[in-house]
Structure formats: structure tokens, C-alpha cells
Amino acid sequence: MLAQRTARIAGIDPNKVWNLCIVVLFTALIGSRILLIVANWSILSSHPIWMLGISMIHHPILAAAGVTLAFLAAWIFVRRSRMPLRATVDVLAPPLALAIAFEQIGALLAGAGYGTGTHLPWAVIYSSPLAERWSGAPIGIPVHPVQAYTALAFLFIAVFLLLWLPKRSQHGDIAGIFLMSAGIALFITEFWRDPIGRGALFGGFLKGPQAAAVMLVLAGAVLLLERDSQRIAAASTPAVDSERHASQETMHG
């Protein structure tokens, strides 16, 4: 629904954006689960009932696979529908930031991507065996609610992008700001997220998601480079149009 609103602001067909969102969401959700089944077919074929629980499994590799499949599906749909690429990603940036905020709230409730240990007053303690079984969350240990930190960051990003969308000077600006701010938010919040299963680079100096965050910042910087071909012409305001019309009447008189 938010994507349809941003589409109208950016002058993109809301119906095409709605269809694009449906394609992307189903591709990411279903595609990542099919990958999980294929990777674990030898076990699931012996225990078919376990397939009922695959929707509860959270893992960074699955998230990356879902994002990759969604990106490919979006690229194909945008090309076949002849939608302007940079304007379309501007339209999707605020809803995507909001979606990530909600996803992190879900992760907080499920125990996925849990934080490092802490004794701060706002620490969370997981007690459900399901959180331990499906997400590996530690039971009975106070940890940072890092998912809440991330959710707040992306909620702020979503609001900022939504307010800035009508003011952008060129197509791609909103997407560029989203990528840079998302990269910064992910890089910082990873310091409070438990490192298990998140990979380590440069002798543990960086986690895998932090390396990805650096790439997001660089990609955002590229989108923000000024290009004359992507500049948005200033729209005429009613006041300007009225003044221009009065001027023309005076000249005709």
C-alpha cells in the first residue's frame, strides 16, 4: 500500500508497482524455502512431516538467497514491463525500509538474529524452546534486543525517505540514500548481534553482514552521483501556472 502511494508521488503506474511487489514477495519467500528443501532433501525425504516447519527456520544464507531471487525477479519484471529502473527503485525504497523494520520486529519475537549478552535494563531473555530450536536463541540469558535497534533505525529511514521523495533532484537519489543509510545501520547494529553463523572476514575484523553493509554504502554512493540524464525537471506549481496564464492574456490584450 505504501509502494502505491510512493508510485503516485514519483509518477509511476501504481498497478505495475503493486504487481512488482507481489512478484518480489512471493519469489523471495517461496524461492528461499524451495532452496532449503533442496539443500536438505535427503533428510526431509525421510521425514516429510518436517517440511511443515521450514517456514520457521531463519538463517543469513536463506535471507541472502531470498534477496538474490527477489532481485532477479524484480529485474525481469521491470524490464518486461518497461518501467523506468531508477524511478522504480526510488518508489520501492521507503516501503522496503519499512518492511525491514517489521521483519526485525518478527525476528525479535522469534529469537532470530539475537544479540550479544548484556545486563542492561532493556535486555531480553528468551524462554521458549521454539526460539532455541528454530533460531538458536540462548535460553535464560539476557541479550541485547538488537533486532529492536535495527527496527527503529529502519523505521526512521523509511520516514525520512518518504518525506524526501517529492524533493529529490534526480532519479535514483532515494534509492542511493536508502542503500547508504541501510548499510550504515546494518554495520553499526552488527556490533551488538551475536556472531555465530554470521561469518568472519579479515581474521574476525568484520562480520559477513558488515562486509555486505560496506558494499551497500558504496552502491548508494554510485547512485547518488549526479547525472544530467536523470535530473527531474521542476514541476510547475499552480501559482506559477496562474501567473503565466495571466501574462499570456495581457500579451494577447
Residue frames relative to the residue before (quaternion, step in Angstrom):
aa qw qx qy qz dx dy dz
M 1.0000 0.0000 0.0000 0.0000 0.00 0.00 0.00
L 0.6508 0.4967 -0.3139 0.4808 3.57 1.01 -0.79
A 0.6239 0.5426 -0.3378 0.4497 3.58 1.04 -0.74
Q 0.6317 0.5171 -0.3396 0.4671 3.59 1.04 -0.66
R 0.6362 0.5173 -0.3256 0.4707 3.57 1.06 -0.73
T 0.6798 0.4702 -0.2961 0.4787 3.59 0.88 -0.90
A 0.5911 0.5648 -0.3703 0.4410 3.60 1.12 -0.59
R 0.6579 0.5008 -0.3151 0.4659 3.58 0.93 -0.84
I 0.6326 0.5303 -0.3340 0.4550 3.58 1.02 -0.80
A 0.7464 0.4082 -0.2123 0.4808 3.58 0.96 -0.91
G 0.4976 -0.6839 0.4159 0.3344 3.59 1.25 -0.09
I 0.4794 0.6336 -0.4511 0.4065 3.58 1.16 0.65
D 0.5895 -0.5827 0.4281 0.3601 3.58 -1.12 0.69
P 0.3790 -0.7556 0.4823 0.2298 3.66 -0.47 1.13
N 0.6116 0.5608 -0.3573 0.4286 3.60 1.07 -0.64
K 0.6525 0.4964 -0.3132 0.4794 3.58 0.99 -0.80
V 0.6442 0.5142 -0.3223 0.4655 3.57 1.00 -0.79
W 0.6199 0.5369 -0.3404 0.4600 3.60 1.02 -0.76
N 0.6703 0.4919 -0.2937 0.4717 3.57 0.90 -0.95
L 0.6248 0.5412 -0.3310 0.4552 3.56 1.02 -0.80
C 0.6548 0.5150 -0.3125 0.4565 3.59 0.92 -0.89
I 0.6420 0.5186 -0.3250 0.4617 3.60 0.97 -0.84
V 0.6594 0.5131 -0.3048 0.4572 3.57 0.90 -0.94
V 0.6819 0.4981 -0.2885 0.4512 3.57 0.87 -0.97
L 0.6751 0.5075 -0.3046 0.4403 3.59 0.86 -0.95
F 0.7058 0.4545 -0.2778 0.4670 3.57 0.81 -0.96
T 0.6223 0.5346 -0.3465 0.4548 3.59 1.04 -0.68
A 0.6734 0.4958 -0.2989 0.4598 3.59 0.91 -0.91
L 0.7084 0.4703 -0.2693 0.4522 3.58 0.84 -0.98
I 0.7359 0.4156 -0.2374 0.4789 3.56 0.73 -1.07
G 0.6513 0.5419 -0.3203 0.4238 3.58 0.94 -0.87
S 0.6742 0.4875 -0.3045 0.4638 3.59 0.91 -0.88
R 0.6626 0.4950 -0.3120 0.4677 3.61 1.04 -0.70
I 0.6134 0.5232 -0.3517 0.4757 3.60 1.07 -0.65
L 0.6241 0.5317 -0.3298 0.4679 3.57 1.04 -0.79
L 0.6376 0.5264 -0.3211 0.4618 3.57 1.00 -0.80
I 0.6511 0.5080 -0.3134 0.4689 3.59 0.99 -0.83
V 0.6622 0.5092 -0.3091 0.4546 3.59 0.91 -0.93
A 0.6859 0.4954 -0.2895 0.4476 3.59 0.91 -0.90
N 0.7814 0.2793 -0.1470 0.5383 3.60 1.13 -0.58
W 0.2351 0.8278 -0.4893 0.1420 3.57 1.20 0.50
S 0.6238 0.5594 -0.3595 0.4107 3.61 0.95 -0.75
I 0.6878 0.4434 -0.2779 0.5031 3.59 1.07 -0.69
L 0.6986 0.4861 -0.2852 0.4409 3.59 0.85 -0.96
S 0.6054 0.5532 -0.3645 0.4411 3.59 1.12 -0.55
S 0.6736 0.4660 -0.2908 0.4945 3.58 1.18 -0.55
H 0.7739 0.1830 -0.0979 0.5983 3.57 1.22 -0.54
P 0.1281 -0.8487 0.5073 0.0765 3.64 0.48 1.14
I 0.5983 0.5918 -0.3661 0.3972 3.60 1.06 -0.68
W 0.5822 0.6007 -0.3716 0.4026 3.59 1.17 -0.53
M 0.5306 0.6361 -0.4117 0.3798 3.61 1.19 -0.39
L 0.5827 0.5901 -0.3736 0.4155 3.58 1.16 -0.47
G 0.7228 0.4472 -0.2498 0.4639 3.58 1.18 -0.40
I 0.4579 0.7183 -0.4475 0.2722 3.60 1.23 -0.08
S 0.5889 0.5851 -0.3792 0.4088 3.60 1.13 -0.46
M 0.6714 0.5141 -0.2940 0.4456 3.59 1.21 -0.42
I 0.5822 0.6101 -0.3691 0.3907 3.58 1.25 -0.29
H 0.0882 -0.7890 0.6079 0.0135 3.57 -0.83 1.04
H 0.1694 0.7679 -0.6019 0.1387 3.56 -0.93 0.93
P 0.5819 -0.6107 0.4008 0.3576 3.63 -0.99 0.76
I 0.6306 0.5336 -0.3467 0.4443 3.60 1.03 -0.72
L 0.6388 0.5155 -0.3239 0.4704 3.58 1.02 -0.78
A 0.6383 0.5240 -0.3250 0.4609 3.56 0.99 -0.83
A 0.6613 0.5011 -0.3046 0.4677 3.57 0.95 -0.89
A 0.6420 0.5170 -0.3221 0.4657 3.59 1.00 -0.80
G 0.6500 0.5203 -0.3126 0.4572 3.58 0.97 -0.85
V 0.6568 0.5054 -0.3061 0.4685 3.57 0.96 -0.87
T 0.6548 0.5207 -0.3130 0.4496 3.59 0.95 -0.88
L 0.6699 0.4878 -0.2933 0.4767 3.58 0.91 -0.92
A 0.6459 0.5179 -0.3169 0.4627 3.59 0.99 -0.83
F 0.6371 0.5282 -0.3258 0.4572 3.58 1.01 -0.82
L 0.6655 0.4974 -0.3082 0.4635 3.59 0.92 -0.87
A 0.6518 0.5070 -0.3137 0.4686 3.58 0.97 -0.87
A 0.6528 0.5124 -0.3155 0.4602 3.59 0.97 -0.83
W 0.6396 0.5349 -0.3246 0.4466 3.57 0.96 -0.88
I 0.6677 0.4961 -0.2976 0.4686 3.57 0.91 -0.94
F 0.6727 0.5007 -0.3055 0.4511 3.59 0.88 -0.94
V 0.6614 0.5095 -0.3116 0.4538 3.60 0.89 -0.91
R 0.6679 0.4999 -0.3047 0.4594 3.58 0.95 -0.86
R 0.6988 0.4676 -0.2798 0.4634 3.58 0.89 -0.93
S 0.7027 0.4421 -0.2633 0.4913 3.59 1.11 -0.65
R 0.3554 -0.7646 0.4637 0.2720 3.57 1.35 -0.07
M 0.2866 0.7408 -0.5424 0.2736 3.54 0.87 0.99
P 0.5112 -0.6326 0.4693 0.3438 3.64 -1.00 0.70
L 0.4629 -0.7468 0.4033 0.2556 3.56 -0.48 1.24
R 0.7335 0.4362 -0.2616 0.4509 3.59 0.62 -1.09
A 0.6417 0.5041 -0.3258 0.4774 3.61 1.01 -0.73
T 0.6426 0.5319 -0.3252 0.4454 3.58 1.03 -0.75
V 0.6730 0.4735 -0.3123 0.4747 3.59 0.92 -0.79
D 0.5703 0.5594 -0.3769 0.4688 3.59 1.19 -0.49
V 0.6517 0.5275 -0.3023 0.4534 3.55 0.99 -0.90
L 0.7350 0.4524 -0.2326 0.4484 3.58 0.94 -0.92
A 0.5344 0.6785 -0.3999 0.3070 3.60 1.14 -0.50
P 0.6980 0.4496 -0.3141 0.4604 3.69 0.72 -0.87
P 0.6658 0.4801 -0.3349 0.4627 3.67 0.86 -0.76
L 0.6351 0.5313 -0.3381 0.4474 3.59 1.03 -0.73
A 0.6323 0.5181 -0.3312 0.4712 3.59 1.01 -0.78
L 0.6526 0.5010 -0.3099 0.4765 3.58 0.99 -0.82
A 0.6347 0.5344 -0.3263 0.4528 3.59 1.02 -0.81
I 0.6479 0.5068 -0.3207 0.4696 3.59 0.98 -0.82
A 0.6132 0.5442 -0.3493 0.4537 3.59 1.04 -0.72
F 0.6788 0.4684 -0.2907 0.4851 3.59 0.91 -0.88
E 0.6212 0.5473 -0.3406 0.4456 3.59 1.03 -0.77
Q 0.6714 0.4952 -0.3009 0.4620 3.57 1.00 -0.79
I 0.5856 0.5371 -0.3705 0.4809 3.58 1.16 -0.51
G 0.6410 0.5105 -0.3131 0.4802 3.57 1.03 -0.80
A 0.6389 0.5193 -0.3221 0.4673 3.58 1.02 -0.79
L 0.6215 0.5391 -0.3383 0.4568 3.58 1.04 -0.75
L 0.6870 0.4770 -0.2829 0.4695 3.58 0.92 -0.90
A 0.7184 0.4466 -0.2496 0.4714 3.59 1.05 -0.74
G 0.4745 -0.6739 0.4429 0.3529 3.58 1.20 -0.41
A 0.4645 0.6818 -0.4450 0.3484 3.60 1.26 0.20
G 0.8280 0.1447 -0.1216 0.5278 3.58 -1.04 0.77
Y 0.1586 0.8441 -0.4973 0.1227 3.56 1.08 0.79
G 0.5505 -0.6602 0.4265 0.2813 3.54 -1.28 0.46
T 0.6318 -0.5037 0.4203 0.4129 3.51 -1.36 -0.05
G 0.6604 -0.5307 0.3611 0.3895 3.57 -1.24 0.39
T 0.0918 0.7844 -0.6072 0.0869 3.56 -1.09 0.74
H 0.2884 -0.7397 0.5773 0.1907 3.54 -1.29 0.35
L 0.3021 0.7598 -0.5143 0.2587 3.57 1.18 0.52
P 0.6344 -0.5719 0.3582 0.3770 3.60 -1.10 0.61
W 0.7327 0.4134 -0.2437 0.4826 3.62 1.06 -0.62
A 0.3170 0.7516 -0.5154 0.2628 3.60 1.19 0.41
V 0.2891 -0.7336 0.5861 0.1863 3.57 -1.22 0.56
I 0.1758 -0.7642 0.6143 0.0875 3.56 -1.18 0.70
Y 0.2538 -0.7749 0.5630 0.1346 3.57 -0.65 1.11
S 0.1020 -0.8158 0.5691 0.0149 3.55 -0.96 0.94
S 0.5964 0.5882 -0.3655 0.4059 3.59 1.22 -0.32
P 0.4776 -0.6676 0.4892 0.2948 3.62 -0.90 0.87
L 0.5919 0.5789 -0.3693 0.4219 3.60 1.14 -0.55
A 0.6180 0.5390 -0.3425 0.4585 3.59 1.06 -0.71
E 0.6660 0.4813 -0.2916 0.4896 3.54 1.06 -0.76
R 0.6806 0.5128 -0.2943 0.4326 3.59 0.92 -0.89
W 0.7866 0.3535 -0.1760 0.4746 3.56 0.76 -1.06
S 0.8115 0.2660 -0.1196 0.5063 3.61 0.99 -0.72
G 0.4536 -0.7084 0.4399 0.3145 3.60 1.24 -0.17
A 0.3352 0.7669 -0.4910 0.2417 3.59 1.22 0.31
P 0.4682 -0.6714 0.4880 0.3033 3.62 -0.96 0.76
I 0.3274 -0.7547 0.5418 0.1725 3.56 -0.96 0.86
G 0.8509 0.1727 -0.1383 0.4765 3.54 -0.96 0.95
I 0.6270 0.5138 -0.3392 0.4773 3.61 1.23 0.23
P 0.3979 -0.7168 0.5088 0.2627 3.64 -0.72 0.95
V 0.0020 -0.8033 0.5939 -0.0454 3.58 -0.81 1.03
H 0.6214 -0.5256 0.4262 0.3950 3.53 -1.30 0.37
P 0.3480 -0.6970 0.5739 0.2524 3.63 -0.98 0.74
V 0.0289 -0.8614 0.5070 0.0063 3.55 0.75 1.10
Q 0.5780 0.5758 -0.3833 0.4329 3.58 1.14 -0.51
A 0.6357 0.5130 -0.3255 0.4762 3.59 1.09 -0.69
Y 0.6029 0.5431 -0.3563 0.4632 3.59 1.05 -0.73
T 0.6844 0.4867 -0.2803 0.4649 3.56 0.88 -0.98
A 0.6335 0.5370 -0.3285 0.4499 3.58 0.99 -0.84
L 0.6597 0.4998 -0.3099 0.4680 3.60 0.92 -0.84
A 0.6392 0.5303 -0.3268 0.4510 3.57 0.99 -0.84
F 0.7192 0.4368 -0.2613 0.4729 3.59 0.85 -0.92
L 0.5771 0.5504 -0.3849 0.4647 3.58 1.13 -0.44
F 0.6391 0.5070 -0.3125 0.4867 3.57 1.00 -0.82
I 0.6407 0.5246 -0.3208 0.4599 3.59 0.96 -0.87
A 0.6515 0.5261 -0.3164 0.4457 3.59 0.93 -0.91
V 0.6663 0.4965 -0.3031 0.4666 3.59 0.89 -0.90
F 0.6579 0.5136 -0.3133 0.4530 3.59 0.91 -0.91
L 0.6725 0.4988 -0.3015 0.4562 3.59 0.88 -0.93
L 0.6406 0.5300 -0.3244 0.4511 3.57 1.00 -0.81
L 0.6809 0.4755 -0.2870 0.4774 3.59 1.00 -0.80
W 0.7079 0.4719 -0.2613 0.4559 3.57 1.06 -0.75
L 0.4851 0.7079 -0.4212 0.2936 3.61 1.17 -0.48
P 0.7126 0.4315 -0.3036 0.4625 3.68 0.75 -0.83
K 0.6967 0.4930 -0.2690 0.4463 3.61 1.20 -0.41
R 0.4378 0.7199 -0.4606 0.2792 3.60 1.23 -0.14
S 0.3942 -0.7437 0.4991 0.2060 3.56 -1.06 0.78
Q 0.7969 0.0703 -0.0548 0.5975 3.59 1.20 -0.37
H 0.5939 -0.5590 0.4384 0.3776 3.54 -1.23 0.48
G 0.7364 0.3812 -0.3008 0.4712 3.56 -0.89 0.95
D 0.5008 0.6727 -0.4201 0.3467 3.58 1.24 -0.29
I 0.6795 0.4926 -0.2999 0.4535 3.58 0.86 -0.95
A 0.6438 0.5063 -0.3171 0.4781 3.58 1.00 -0.83
G 0.6468 0.5259 -0.3201 0.4502 3.58 1.00 -0.80
I 0.6577 0.4923 -0.3052 0.4816 3.57 0.95 -0.87
F 0.6274 0.5399 -0.3331 0.4515 3.57 1.02 -0.79
L 0.6835 0.4895 -0.3008 0.4504 3.59 0.81 -0.96
M 0.6747 0.4912 -0.3026 0.4604 3.58 0.91 -0.87
S 0.6990 0.4581 -0.2825 0.4708 3.60 0.83 -0.94
A 0.6265 0.5216 -0.3399 0.4690 3.61 1.05 -0.71
G 0.6448 0.5229 -0.3199 0.4566 3.57 0.97 -0.82
I 0.6553 0.5033 -0.3100 0.4703 3.57 0.96 -0.85
A 0.6599 0.5123 -0.3067 0.4560 3.59 0.93 -0.91
L 0.6748 0.4896 -0.2966 0.4659 3.58 0.92 -0.89
F 0.6424 0.5350 -0.3280 0.4400 3.58 0.94 -0.88
I 0.7042 0.4679 -0.2759 0.4572 3.59 0.85 -0.96
T 0.7024 0.4804 -0.2917 0.4369 3.61 0.80 -0.94
E 0.5545 0.6141 -0.3990 0.3952 3.61 1.16 -0.42
F 0.5653 0.6009 -0.3925 0.4066 3.61 1.15 -0.44
W 0.7335 0.3779 -0.2234 0.5189 3.61 1.16 -0.53
R 0.5960 0.5631 -0.3664 0.4399 3.60 1.26 0.11
D 0.5413 -0.6353 0.4384 0.3334 3.56 -0.94 0.90
P 0.4327 -0.7559 0.4326 0.2329 3.63 -0.77 1.00
I 0.4674 0.7003 -0.4513 0.2957 3.62 1.18 -0.27
G 0.8475 0.1355 -0.1347 0.4953 3.55 -0.83 1.07
R 0.6245 0.5660 -0.3463 0.4120 3.61 1.20 0.12
G 0.5309 -0.6633 0.3915 0.3534 3.57 1.28 0.15
A 0.1355 -0.7763 0.6121 0.0664 3.54 -1.26 0.47
L 0.0961 -0.7940 0.6001 0.0178 3.56 -0.94 0.96
F 0.8315 0.1754 -0.1495 0.5054 3.54 -1.24 0.59
G 0.7147 -0.4710 0.2552 0.4497 3.54 0.84 1.04
G 0.7073 -0.4488 0.2586 0.4811 3.56 1.13 0.61
F 0.4233 0.7152 -0.4662 0.3032 3.58 1.25 0.07
L 0.7875 0.1274 -0.0590 0.6002 3.57 1.11 -0.76
K 0.3790 -0.6647 0.5857 0.2674 3.54 -1.21 0.59
G 0.6849 -0.4910 0.3486 0.4103 3.55 -1.25 0.39
P 0.6886 0.4680 -0.3031 0.4635 3.63 0.80 -0.89
Q 0.6181 0.5365 -0.3609 0.4471 3.61 1.07 -0.56
A 0.6167 0.5185 -0.3441 0.4821 3.58 1.07 -0.69
A 0.6384 0.5076 -0.3200 0.4821 3.59 1.02 -0.78
A 0.6259 0.5466 -0.3351 0.4441 3.59 1.05 -0.76
V 0.6233 0.5294 -0.3373 0.4663 3.58 1.04 -0.75
M 0.6477 0.5132 -0.3132 0.4680 3.58 1.00 -0.82
L 0.6201 0.5381 -0.3409 0.4579 3.59 1.07 -0.71
V 0.6458 0.5176 -0.3205 0.4607 3.58 0.95 -0.87
L 0.6668 0.4964 -0.3044 0.4650 3.59 0.92 -0.88
A 0.6456 0.5126 -0.3192 0.4674 3.59 0.99 -0.82
G 0.6431 0.5206 -0.3172 0.4635 3.58 1.02 -0.79
A 0.6350 0.5286 -0.3294 0.4570 3.57 1.02 -0.80
V 0.6310 0.5276 -0.3337 0.4605 3.60 1.02 -0.75
L 0.6643 0.5050 -0.3080 0.4570 3.60 0.95 -0.84
L 0.6855 0.4999 -0.2826 0.4476 3.57 1.08 -0.69
L 0.4533 0.6701 -0.4689 0.3545 3.60 1.23 -0.11
E 0.4754 -0.6975 0.4584 0.2781 3.57 -0.89 0.93
R 0.0001 -0.7755 0.6301 -0.0400 3.55 -0.94 1.00
D 0.4569 -0.7057 0.4708 0.2677 3.56 -0.71 1.07
S 0.6491 0.5450 -0.3207 0.4229 3.58 1.06 -0.73
Q 0.7241 0.4273 -0.2376 0.4864 3.58 1.22 -0.44
R 0.4249 0.7213 -0.4614 0.2937 3.59 1.25 0.03
I 0.3339 -0.7332 0.5633 0.1832 3.55 -1.10 0.79
A 0.4038 -0.7161 0.5157 0.2412 3.57 -0.71 1.09
A 0.5208 -0.6380 0.4684 0.3200 3.55 -1.00 0.83
A 0.3911 -0.7281 0.5169 0.2228 3.55 -0.81 1.05
S 0.4813 -0.6579 0.4955 0.2999 3.54 -1.08 0.72
T 0.3184 -0.7444 0.5561 0.1876 3.56 -0.90 0.90
P 0.6529 -0.5159 0.3621 0.4201 3.63 -1.13 0.41
A 0.6356 0.5377 -0.3355 0.4409 3.59 1.01 -0.78
V 0.6616 0.4988 -0.3041 0.4701 3.55 0.99 -0.91
D 0.6467 0.5235 -0.3170 0.4552 3.56 0.96 -0.89
S 0.6526 0.5151 -0.3157 0.4573 3.60 0.98 -0.84
E 0.6597 0.5050 -0.3067 0.4644 3.55 0.98 -0.88
R 0.6469 0.5164 -0.3211 0.4603 3.56 1.02 -0.86
H 0.6492 0.5222 -0.3151 0.4545 3.59 0.98 -0.86
A 0.6497 0.5090 -0.3141 0.4692 3.60 0.97 -0.85
S 0.6350 0.5421 -0.3221 0.4462 3.58 1.02 -0.81
Q 0.6621 0.5034 -0.3000 0.4670 3.52 1.02 -0.92
E 0.6349 0.5235 -0.3387 0.4562 3.62 1.02 -0.74
T 0.6322 0.5380 -0.3253 0.4529 3.56 1.04 -0.83
M 0.6568 0.5134 -0.3047 0.4608 3.55 0.99 -0.91
H 0.6527 0.4997 -0.3158 0.4739 3.58 0.98 -0.85
G 0.6423 0.5256 -0.3348 0.4463 3.59 1.01 -0.76
